[in-house]
């Protein structure tokens, strides 16, 4: 390169390029290896999220997801600061390399922004989506104020199962997402009588749960807690003494392509007893994690069942 092409590096341009594509500010300042490592490393976040969705749910997986997110944000911030410092140190005349051309920068920006925007959309629409719990209909499993992660790949890999805690849409109430427990599947007969649930003629067994086992969340849970078993799945349900039970649900057969759901807070829930069967096509995914628990951080992690 001839000295006639020499120019100083602009701190503002370095920062703007780094904001548009991680590592591009380093490339602008002539640090091609450092910039490419940062750029390619930033592309690993989406595959990491997909892998986390495909492995069995575990609290350590959620911790890994959070650390991965923090690491990506940390690298992004570091890249911006580092690009600024490199440009400041390179205020003397800089000899442009073969890659120091606006077209190269534009290609990096195009890939970076497209990947970031498309990746976030893909994660939210097809992998994981976060929801906040606004009501008490799923107490004791979910408390008002809980923030949860729903895995949208689960029902792409297997069918809905009894005992699943899932999020779904109700066509009659557009814009709202519901979370309930799956009780019965297509072809099952289901009945609710005197607060007892019968599936295929068999009463679902349940046992009282000592309040001491509720830990720090006990003060948020008013009523009697039981552990119910459905097809080897065990989960906790609540009966509140100061709430009038819902009317009995007469025996019915779950139609094809649908399921019957109940809230874990059995006396305080709008569910299939009032809204009818839930179409499996309206199911968004199953609840796997509490990433921001209400009441106490001892409830952080994989949803216990």
Residue pairs with C-beta under 8 A, 6 or more apart in sequence:
1 95
1 96
1 97
3 93
3 95
5 95
5 96
6 93
6 94
6 95
6 96
7 93
7 94
7 96
8 90
8 91
8 92
8 93
8 94
9 28
9 29
9 30
9 86
9 87
9 90
9 91
9 94
10 87
11 84
11 87
11 88
13 28
13 87
14 25
14 28
14 29
14 83
14 84
14 86
14 87
15 25
15 80
15 83
15 84
15 87
17 24
17 25
17 27
17 28
17 83
17 105
17 108
17 109
18 24
18 25
18 26
18 79
18 80
18 82
18 83
18 84
19 80
20 108
20 109
20 112
20 113
21 39
21 108
21 109
21 111
21 112
21 113
22 38
22 39
22 41
22 42
22 75
22 76
22 79
22 112
23 34
23 35
23 36
23 37
23 38
23 39
23 40
23 41
23 42
23 79
24 35
24 39
24 83
24 105
24 108
24 109
24 112
25 35
25 79
25 80
25 82
25 83
25 84
25 86
25 87
26 32
26 34
26 35
26 38
26 79
26 82
26 83
26 86
27 35
27 36
27 39
27 99
27 100
27 104
27 105
27 108
28 35
28 83
28 87
28 100
28 105
29 83
29 86
29 87
29 90
29 94
30 90
30 94
30 97
30 100
31 86
32 97
32 99
34 82
38 75
38 79
39 108
39 112
41 75
42 72
42 75
42 76
42 112
43 115
45 68
45 69
45 72
45 119
46 115
46 119
46 122
46 123
48 65
48 68
49 65
49 68
49 123
49 127
49 128
50 127
50 153
52 61
52 64
52 65
52 128
53 127
53 128
53 151
53 152
53 153
54 153
54 157
55 61
57 151
57 288
57 289
57 302
57 303
58 302
59 300
59 301
59 302
61 302
62 149
62 289
62 291
62 300
62 301
62 302
63 301
66 291
125 152
126 152
126 153
127 151
127 152
127 153
128 149
128 150
128 151
128 152
129 149
129 150
129 152
129 284
129 285
130 147
130 148
130 149
130 150
130 291
131 147
131 148
131 150
131 167
131 177
131 179
132 145
132 146
132 147
132 148
133 142
133 143
133 144
133 145
133 146
133 147
133 148
133 179
133 294
134 144
135 144
136 143
136 144
136 265
136 268
137 179
137 180
137 263
137 264
137 265
137 268
137 269
137 270
137 271
138 165
138 179
138 180
138 181
138 263
138 264
138 265
138 269
139 220
139 221
139 238
139 264
139 265
139 268
140 214
140 217
140 221
140 225
140 236
140 237
140 238
140 264
140 265
141 165
141 181
141 235
141 236
141 264
141 303
142 148
142 165
142 179
142 264
142 287
142 290
143 217
143 220
143 221
143 293
143 294
143 295
143 299
144 294
145 294
145 295
146 290
146 292
146 293
146 294
146 299
147 290
147 291
147 292
147 293
148 179
148 287
148 288
148 289
148 290
148 291
148 303
149 287
149 288
149 289
149 291
150 166
150 167
150 284
150 285
150 286
150 287
150 288
151 285
151 286
151 288
152 284
152 285
153 285
154 285
154 286
154 288
155 280
155 283
155 285
155 286
160 166
160 182
160 185
160 259
160 280
160 283
161 182
161 185
161 231
161 233
162 182
162 183
162 184
162 185
162 199
162 230
162 231
162 233
163 181
163 182
163 230
163 231
163 233
163 234
163 235
163 305
164 181
164 182
164 233
164 286
165 179
165 180
165 181
165 182
165 235
165 286
165 287
165 303
165 305
166 179
166 180
166 181
166 182
166 261
166 283
166 284
166 285
166 286
166 287
167 177
167 178
167 179
167 283
167 284
167 285
167 286
167 287
168 177
168 178
168 179
168 180
168 261
168 278
168 282
168 283
168 284
169 176
169 177
169 178
169 282
169 284
170 176
170 178
170 275
170 278
170 282
171 279
171 282
172 275
177 284
179 287
180 261
180 262
180 263
180 269
180 271
180 272
180 278
181 235
181 261
181 262
181 263
181 264
182 259
182 260
182 261
183 190
183 197
183 199
183 204
183 230
183 259
183 260
183 261
183 262
183 272
184 190
184 199
184 254
184 259
184 260
185 254
185 259
185 260
186 254
186 255
186 256
186 257
186 258
186 259
186 280
187 253
187 254
187 256
188 199
188 200
188 253
188 254
188 260
189 198
189 199
189 200
189 201
189 251
189 252
189 253
189 254
190 197
190 198
190 199
190 249
190 251
190 252
190 253
190 254
190 260
191 197
191 198
191 248
191 249
191 250
191 251
191 252
192 198
192 246
192 248
192 249
192 262
192 273
193 248
193 249
194 248
195 239
195 245
195 266
195 267
196 203
196 204
197 203
197 204
197 228
197 262
198 204
198 251
199 230
204 228
204 229
204 230
205 228
205 229
206 226
206 227
206 228
206 229
206 237
207 226
207 227
208 224
208 225
208 226
209 225
209 226
209 227
209 236
211 218
211 225
212 218
214 221
214 225
215 296
215 298
216 295
216 296
216 298
217 295
217 296
217 298
217 299
219 295
220 294
220 295
221 238
222 240
222 241
222 242
223 238
223 239
223 240
223 241
223 243
223 267
224 238
224 239
224 241
225 236
225 237
225 238
226 236
226 237
226 238
226 239
227 234
227 235
227 236
227 237
228 234
228 235
228 236
228 237
233 305
234 305
235 264
235 305
236 264
237 264
237 265
237 266
238 264
238 265
238 266
238 267
239 245
239 266
239 267
240 265
240 267
240 268
243 267
243 268
244 267
245 266
245 267
246 266
246 267
246 269
246 273
246 274
247 273
249 272
249 273
252 260
254 260
254 277
255 277
257 279
257 280
257 281
258 277
258 278
258 279
258 280
259 277
259 278
259 280
259 283
260 272
260 277
260 278
261 271
261 272
261 278
262 269
262 271
262 272
262 273
263 269
263 270
263 271
272 278
287 303
288 302
288 303
289 301
289 302
289 303
290 299
290 300
290 301
290 303
291 300
292 300
293 299
293 300
